[in-house]
Structures are given as structure tokens and as C-alpha cells.
Amino acid sequence: MTDSIHSEKFLILDYGSQYTQIIARRVRESGSYCEIHPWSMDDQAIRDFRPLGIILSGGHRSVYDPGAPDLRPAVLNLGVPVLGICYGMHLLARACGGQVDPSGKREYGGADIRMDGPASHRSPLLTDWLGTAGLKVWMSHGDHVVRVPPGFVATAVSQGGLLAAIESVSRPVFGVQFHPEVDHTENGAVLIDRFVRGICGAHGLWTATGFIDYEIEALRAKVGSDHVVLGLSGGVDSAVTAALAHRALGQQLTCIFVDNGLLRLHEGEEVMATFARHMGVRVLSVQAQDRFLGRLAGVTDPEIKRRMIGHTFIEVFEEEAAKIPGVRWLGQGTIYPDVIESAGGKTGVATNIKSHHNVGGLPERMGLKLLEPLRELFKDEVRRVGLELGLPREMVFRHPFPGPGLGVRILGEVRKDFADMLRQADHIYMEELRLAGHYEKIAQAFAVFLPVKSVGVMGDGRTYEYVVALRAVATRDYMTADWYPMPVELLKKISNRIINEVQGINRVAYDITSKPPGTIEWE
Ligand code: XMP
């Protein structure tokens, strides 16, 4: 199997920073494969990993705390380049004989830094990045290095006099007090790239095409002549999984698409058009609207609605899958953040939303083996692979959609007439966002149906109809989110169109709640 994509890989040891996943994404953006492992990974495992370079994340502890996560000897003994970020820098400094001031607090904020240290030393990591003018960085103002270890030099200092970066003069070992991985650090991605390509000499082997070629061979080798079943939801992850599995396995793949009556407008037709008609994928389309809506009648509690939709989905999926002869595998759109979370990795970053239906428990019950070809990818990489596989851009860049669909966007009882009104309103909203060029700037946007009536006037008459709320948020991790500052003119246009075109709606509201204290969905 051609496996050049994994032949240069980086090890990221996680010390509990909320930013660890972002470090990994930056390394991937520099074109190299990397994995996040807990800081406690043992020496043999570190050696067996054969990293081209190692990055130590930040963390919220103090290196002198009893029982604080420590540095595995292999990290420095392997002789590969090491970059320690914040807590990682403190560990390196202490291990090499320097001193850290344990202030004990962990505060972040912007800081201006500039080059420092002996004129005779040219930092291969910082010089070109930091330049003579200095840069703004996102800095931890907690513990910090106060004495540089023997054989090391200071390379950057903050305006407040804090040691911002150190490095060894004889080995490729670097420490930075700030967080180059976050957006608040000016050109931070360039510094990570300097480490990955410049210091470690990586060749940028991690590409979407490389991944596709590799995964196609891997899928074929794994599956042999067996048959695979996959639940297609209209979400990005399952769509890309299906496209990849189809390219590898052709007619050995059958997708099941369940219309639960809670999908977005035209979603069913679009999935069938793209996959069945256009790509020639075998798709069983199941019309289960009545079954879902029947079960949901009279149910108002959000969690009970979620559970009902989930259980009914599994039931329908199982019935359909049982009709396919010779199925041995279940394909799933699991992606890397899901893997990290379920491995119990304490990255602190959001439990990433699964845009595919949760079919937990199904593989065991049906005696199927799991096939998860995207489990090494971050969302942005999934999208790149999707585009490369020829999926339409609108599908690949679609906002996340929760498994229970409109079921949690119709507050209280779910009814077909409510779902129909919501679908139309949501469609108008998305259409206008795309037209105005805002859709891809927003992490997630949708309409919510409020089952309350309010009074209005239209023409000469008084109306007494339902309310729709519009939600749009900016977020990276979906754990925290800001409401999106939608241009007023655009809101005006969307509101006018919804009220004029959707019968039954006479009022539109815009949600200006951030998360926290709100959640992104209303239920
Ligand atoms: P909240 O509302 O918790 O949403 O701020 C965070 C992200 O998760 C999605 N979400 C779900 N996804 N099943 C899913 O597959 C669910 O039950 C569910 N609830 C929320 C939500 O759309 C947002 O992207």
C-alpha cells in the first residue's frame, strides 16, 4: 500500500490545553500528518511512533505541582526537534536545568514581543517570523521561565519583560511562552510552519489526493469482497464517507437514506440526485416521515424527542440493512475530533458535533464491523477531501445539522404543518445568506419555529400567526459561540421574504444570544 502520507508524522503530546486540537490543525495545514496523544504516552510508544518532530502543548498546571504531568525522557532523548508551548516550554526549561517561576495562575492576554538574546545567535525558528518590528501574540501570564537553562538562549521577550521564547544553541529544542496556534497570535500559523517544514524538514506529504489514494487501497484491502452499509444523512461527514467508500468499493456499498420528515427543504431530493443519479451510488431511500411524526405526536420534552428520533432511526435503519444480503461492515463518518473525545483525551476542546445520525450500538447488535475512513481527519480536511472527490461545494460546506433535525428546531410538539412552515422559512434564510456571501462566514445558521401566535397587519387585515426566530453564530469549536452581526439590510430582506412567502408566519425575530449563556440550538 502506498503510504507516503504517514511517513512523516508529528507527535503532539497533550498536557490538557484547550488549544491542543488547534495545534494539530495547524500542523496538518502545514501539510504533515500528526496525532495527539496524552502526555503520559510511554517512552517505547514514543520511539515506536517515529515522529519527525514533537510538540508539547500548554496545560493548566504548574510544573512544580506535586503530581503535575511531566516530560517523558524519550522526548529529549530521541534527538528529533521539540517545540514546547507554554507549559511545554516550562517542562523543557526545567528538564534542561532552567528555572520556572510558579506564579500558579493562568491568565491569557495579548502581548507585544520582540527578538532578544545575543546578536551572535540567529534563531532558526523566530528570526524570519518575528522580524525586527516584533508581533502581537496570545500570551499566558502565569508561570514563566525566569532562568534560561545552560546551553540555551532567550530569543524573544515581551514588552513587559517576560521571557517569551528560548532555544538550545546546540540542539533543535525550542520553547515559547505564547500560543502560536491561536488566531490571536499574529501570523502564528507561520511559526508552526517554520517548525514543521523549516526546522523538521517536512515535505508536505499530507494532501487530500494522497489521503484519498491511500484510503481507497486501505478500504479495498480491509473489505475484500464483503458488502458495506452506510447511513447517509445529508451531513458533510457521511456524504464524504459515502463518496470515498463508493470510489473504493463501487457496488459493494449500499447507502441508506432515511427521510424522517425533519429534514431541510429538498434535502432528500438533493441527496438522491448527487449520490444515486449523479455518482451511481446504490442508495435505498426510505420514506419514514409518518412513522417519525406519528411517534412524536404529543411529545414536547426536548430530550424525549431526541431519544425517540434516535431510536426510531436505528429501528428503520436496522430493518432496511437486514434486506441487503451479505452485509459485513457498517460505514460511519467518524472524524478525528470524535476519536480524541471518545478516547478520553483531555484536550478541553468541544465535543465536536456529529452531523451524521448516531447509530451507536448498531454495529454490535447487527454483528457488523465498523469502517471509519475519515477517523484521521479534521472537519476542514474532510471538506477538502469531499471537494477533491467531486462533491458539490454546497454540500461540502453545508452548516452542521443536528441528528434530530428540525425536531429540535420546532419548540415543543413537532407537527407536520410546523415542519413545513419552518422548512420554507429556513430555505429562504439560507438562500439569502448565500446570495449575500455570508453563508460560508457563518459557522451555523438556521431558523427556529416558535409555536406561539402574535398579532400583525397585512394589507387591510389583521393577522394572528406564528413566529420564526433566526439564529446565526460564529464559532470554531461549537462549545462557545458569538451571535453573528448580521447586516441590518440583509435581515430586513430575509424577514420580508419570510413573512410574504411563508403562509402562517407573520413575525420574524433575530436571536442575539451568545453561548454561553445560550446554546446554539433552542432545544
Ligand atoms: P448546542 O445547542 O448544544 O449545539 O449549543 C452545539 C452543536 O451541536 C449540535 N447539536 C446536535 N447534533 N444531535 C446532533 O447530532 C443533537 O442532538 C444535537 N444537539 C445539538 C448543534 O447543531 C450545534 O452545532
Residues whose N, C-alpha, C, O or C-beta is under 5 A from the ligand:
A	BS01	XMP	I353 K354 H356 P400 F401 P402 G403 P404 Y478 T519 I520 E521
